Amino acid sequence: MKVNILFLSAAMCSQLALAAPPPVDPAMLELADQSRCLGCHDVDVTVRGPAWRDVAKRYRGKPEVEEVLVEKVYTGGGGVWGNDYMSSNKRAGKDNIRILVKWILTLPDS
């Protein structure tokens, strides 16, 4: 009986570990907050804009996508993830946007 309970407990813990999303770099979240990204985006949840893990899944590994995404964030636009329009984010600056885009593209699927 004790062996069964121990096995069941271990199995449940391993499932919880699999269900938890990978940890997120707090420095990148701080940069995203300072760049005013978190009002519309989240790592795991669609807010107004797409979840960043979804962005990574869609664009990861595509050639030259990094610069395309940097320009999209910098100038804004719409029609890619539904009908919402993404405001330009020139205040963040292209260097910070590039850092964030590179990081977003490394996010694993949840």
C-alpha positions in Angstrom: 0.0 0.0 0.0 2.8 2.4 0.9 4.6 1.7 -2.3 1.4 2.5 -4.3 0.9 5.8 -2.5 4.6 6.7 -3.0 4.4 5.8 -6.7 1.1 7.8 -7.1 2.6 10.9 -5.4 5.7 10.7 -7.6 3.6 10.5 -10.7 1.4 13.4 -9.7 4.5 15.6 -9.0 6.1 14.8 -12.3 2.8 15.8 -14.1 2.8 19.1 -12.2 6.4 19.7 -13.3 5.5 19.0 -16.9 2.4 21.3 -16.8 4.3 24.3 -15.4 5.7 26.7 -18.0 9.5 27.1 -18.1 10.8 30.0 -16.0 11.0 33.4 -17.6 14.0 35.7 -17.4 13.0 38.5 -14.9 15.4 41.0 -16.6 13.5 40.5 -19.9 10.2 41.0 -18.1 11.6 44.2 -16.6 12.7 45.5 -20.0 9.3 44.6 -21.4 7.6 46.5 -18.6 9.9 49.5 -19.1 9.1 49.4 -22.9 5.4 49.3 -22.2 4.8 45.9 -23.7 3.0 44.3 -20.8 -0.2 46.3 -21.2 -1.0 44.3 -24.3 1.2 41.2 -24.1 2.1 38.4 -21.7 4.4 35.4 -22.0 1.7 32.8 -21.7 -1.7 34.4 -22.1 -3.2 36.4 -24.9 -4.1 39.8 -23.5 -4.8 42.3 -26.3 -1.9 41.1 -28.4 -0.7 37.5 -28.8 1.1 35.6 -26.0 4.8 35.7 -26.7 5.1 31.9 -26.7 2.6 31.9 -29.5 4.7 34.5 -31.4 7.8 32.3 -30.9 6.0 29.2 -32.1 4.8 31.0 -35.2 8.0 32.7 -36.2 10.9 30.7 -34.7 13.4 29.6 -37.2 12.1 31.7 -40.1 14.8 33.5 -42.0 15.1 37.3 -41.4 12.0 37.3 -39.2 13.9 39.1 -36.4 14.2 42.4 -38.4 10.6 42.1 -39.6 9.4 41.8 -36.1 11.6 44.6 -34.8 10.1 46.9 -37.6 6.5 45.7 -36.7 7.0 46.6 -33.1 8.7 49.9 -33.9 6.1 51.1 -36.5 3.0 49.2 -35.4 0.4 47.6 -37.6 -2.4 45.1 -37.7 -4.1 42.2 -39.4 -1.6 39.5 -38.4 -3.1 38.3 -35.1 -6.7 39.3 -35.6 -8.3 42.7 -36.0 -6.6 44.6 -33.2 -4.0 47.2 -34.2 -0.6 47.3 -32.5 0.5 50.8 -31.7 4.0 51.8 -32.7 6.5 51.6 -29.9 9.2 54.1 -31.0 9.8 55.2 -27.4 11.3 51.8 -26.6 14.0 52.2 -29.3 15.1 49.7 -31.8 17.9 48.3 -29.6 15.6 47.4 -26.8 13.0 46.1 -29.2 15.6 43.9 -30.9 16.7 42.5 -27.5 13.1 41.6 -26.6 12.4 40.1 -30.0 15.5 37.9 -29.8 14.4 36.8 -26.3 10.8 36.1 -27.4 11.9 33.9 -30.3 13.8 31.7 -27.8 10.8 31.0 -25.7 9.9 27.3 -25.7 6.4 26.2 -26.3 4.5 25.9 -23.0 
